């Protein structure tokens, strides 16, 4: 783990890849959002296994809301990370498409990871907890009790 840099999310993600490239220039790097508590190691083990990495330049984990929950680069560099991310409007329904377009424009071969729902709202939280009922997230959500009624 490294401290986050300043700037918008696009710049912070690019900086994280740049930092990873400096720390381990020959290693792939995968950034994973913290709002996908249903993610389990087996979902990543097979697509990221050394035997499956040959020919893959990037990994992309789409989010149900049009964003992404994971982005990985087999050979991250600061220049490539900035090319892929800086200037992409984050947290919109078109964020994922914009990143995929940039990956394609860069000529990268992309391995797609499973579609996941990231937790942005209470509704999302309950949906994710229902899909992973045995996890700590679901247990924590259950411990809060029922959601209060919203009246307008």
C-alpha positions as CSV (number, residue, x, y, z in Angstrom):
1,X,0.0,0.0,0.0
2,X,1.1,3.5,-0.8
3,X,-0.3,6.9,0.1
4,X,-2.8,8.3,-2.5
5,X,-1.6,11.2,-4.5
6,X,-3.6,14.4,-5.0
7,X,-5.9,15.3,-7.9
8,X,-9.0,13.8,-9.2
9,X,-9.7,10.0,-9.2
10,X,-8.4,9.7,-12.8
11,X,-5.1,11.3,-11.7
12,X,-4.9,9.2,-8.5
13,X,-5.4,6.0,-10.4
14,X,-2.8,6.9,-13.0
15,X,-0.4,7.8,-10.1
16,X,-1.0,4.4,-8.4
17,X,0.0,2.6,-11.6
18,X,3.1,4.8,-12.0
19,X,4.1,4.1,-8.4
20,X,3.6,0.3,-9.0
21,X,5.8,0.5,-12.0
22,X,8.5,2.2,-10.0
23,X,8.3,-0.4,-7.2
24,X,8.2,-3.5,-9.4
25,X,9.0,-2.6,-13.0
26,X,8.6,-6.2,-14.3
27,X,5.4,-7.0,-12.4
28,X,1.7,-6.6,-13.4
29,X,-0.4,-4.2,-11.3
30,X,-4.1,-4.6,-10.5
31,X,-6.1,-1.8,-9.0
32,X,-9.4,-2.9,-7.2
33,X,-12.1,-0.7,-5.9
34,X,-13.0,-0.9,-2.3
35,X,-16.7,-0.9,-2.9
36,X,-17.1,-4.5,-4.2
37,X,-17.2,-6.5,-1.0
38,X,-18.5,-9.6,-2.8
39,X,-15.1,-10.0,-4.6
40,X,-13.5,-13.2,-3.6
41,X,-9.9,-14.4,-4.4
42,X,-11.1,-17.2,-6.7
43,X,-12.7,-14.6,-9.1
44,X,-9.2,-13.3,-9.7
45,X,-7.0,-16.4,-9.3
46,X,-7.8,-18.0,-12.7
47,X,-7.7,-14.9,-15.0
48,X,-4.6,-13.6,-13.3
49,X,-2.7,-16.9,-13.1
50,X,0.7,-16.9,-14.8
51,X,-0.5,-19.5,-17.3
52,X,-3.4,-17.2,-18.4
53,X,-1.4,-13.9,-18.4
54,X,0.4,-14.7,-21.7
55,X,-0.9,-12.4,-24.4
56,X,-2.9,-10.2,-22.0
57,X,-2.0,-6.6,-21.7
58,X,-4.8,-5.4,-19.4
59,X,-7.6,-6.7,-17.1
60,X,-10.9,-4.9,-16.9
61,X,-13.6,-5.6,-14.3
62,X,-16.9,-3.9,-15.3
63,X,-19.3,-2.5,-12.7
64,X,-23.1,-2.8,-13.2
65,X,-23.5,1.0,-13.1
66,X,-21.3,1.5,-16.1
67,X,-18.0,2.1,-14.2
68,X,-15.4,-0.4,-13.4
69,X,-14.3,-2.1,-10.2
70,X,-10.8,-3.3,-11.4
71,X,-8.2,-2.3,-13.9
72,X,-4.9,-4.0,-14.3
73,X,-1.9,-3.6,-16.6
74,X,0.5,-6.3,-17.4
75,X,3.3,-3.8,-17.9
76,X,2.3,-0.6,-16.3
77,X,4.2,2.6,-17.0
78,X,3.4,6.2,-16.0
79,X,2.9,7.2,-19.6
80,X,0.5,4.3,-20.4
81,X,-1.5,4.9,-17.1
82,X,-1.9,8.6,-17.9
83,X,-2.9,7.8,-21.5
84,X,-5.6,5.4,-20.3
85,X,-7.0,7.4,-17.3
86,X,-6.2,11.1,-17.2
87,X,-9.2,13.0,-18.5
88,X,-11.7,10.2,-18.1
89,X,-14.8,11.5,-16.2
90,X,-15.1,9.2,-13.3
91,X,-18.3,7.9,-11.5
92,X,-20.6,8.2,-14.5
93,X,-22.5,5.6,-16.5
94,X,-20.0,6.1,-19.3
95,X,-16.8,5.8,-17.3
96,X,-16.3,2.1,-18.2
97,X,-16.9,2.6,-21.9
98,X,-14.4,5.5,-21.9
99,X,-11.7,3.3,-20.3
100,X,-12.4,0.4,-22.7
101,X,-12.2,2.8,-25.7
102,X,-8.8,4.0,-24.5
103,X,-7.6,0.4,-23.9
104,X,-8.6,-0.4,-27.5
105,X,-7.1,2.8,-28.9
106,X,-3.8,1.8,-27.2
107,X,-4.0,-1.5,-28.9
108,X,-4.1,-3.5,-25.7
109,X,-5.4,-7.1,-25.4
110,X,-7.9,-7.0,-22.6
111,X,-9.1,-9.9,-20.4
112,X,-12.5,-9.2,-18.9
113,X,-13.2,-10.0,-15.3
114,X,-16.7,-10.7,-14.0
115,X,-19.4,-8.0,-13.9
116,X,-19.9,-6.9,-10.3
117,X,-22.2,-4.4,-8.5
118,X,-20.3,-1.8,-6.6
119,X,-21.8,-0.3,-3.5
120,X,-22.8,3.3,-4.0
121,X,-26.3,3.3,-2.4
122,X,-28.2,1.4,0.3
123,X,-30.0,-0.5,-2.5
124,X,-26.7,-1.6,-3.9
125,X,-25.6,-2.7,-0.4
126,X,-28.6,-4.9,0.0
127,X,-28.2,-6.3,-3.6
128,X,-24.6,-7.2,-3.0
129,X,-25.3,-8.7,0.5
130,X,-28.0,-10.9,-1.1
131,X,-25.4,-12.1,-3.7
132,X,-22.8,-13.0,-1.0
133,X,-24.9,-14.0,2.0
134,X,-22.1,-15.7,3.9
135,X,-19.6,-12.8,3.7
136,X,-18.6,-10.3,6.4
137,X,-20.3,-7.5,4.4
138,X,-23.7,-9.3,4.5
139,X,-23.3,-10.1,8.2
140,X,-22.4,-6.4,9.0
141,X,-25.4,-5.2,7.0
142,X,-27.7,-7.7,8.8
143,X,-26.4,-6.4,12.1
144,X,-27.7,-2.9,11.3
145,X,-31.2,-4.1,11.2
146,X,-33.8,-3.2,8.6
147,X,-33.4,-0.1,6.5
148,X,-35.6,2.8,7.6
149,X,-38.5,3.7,5.4
150,X,-37.9,6.8,3.3
151,X,-40.9,9.2,3.1
152,X,-41.2,12.2,0.8
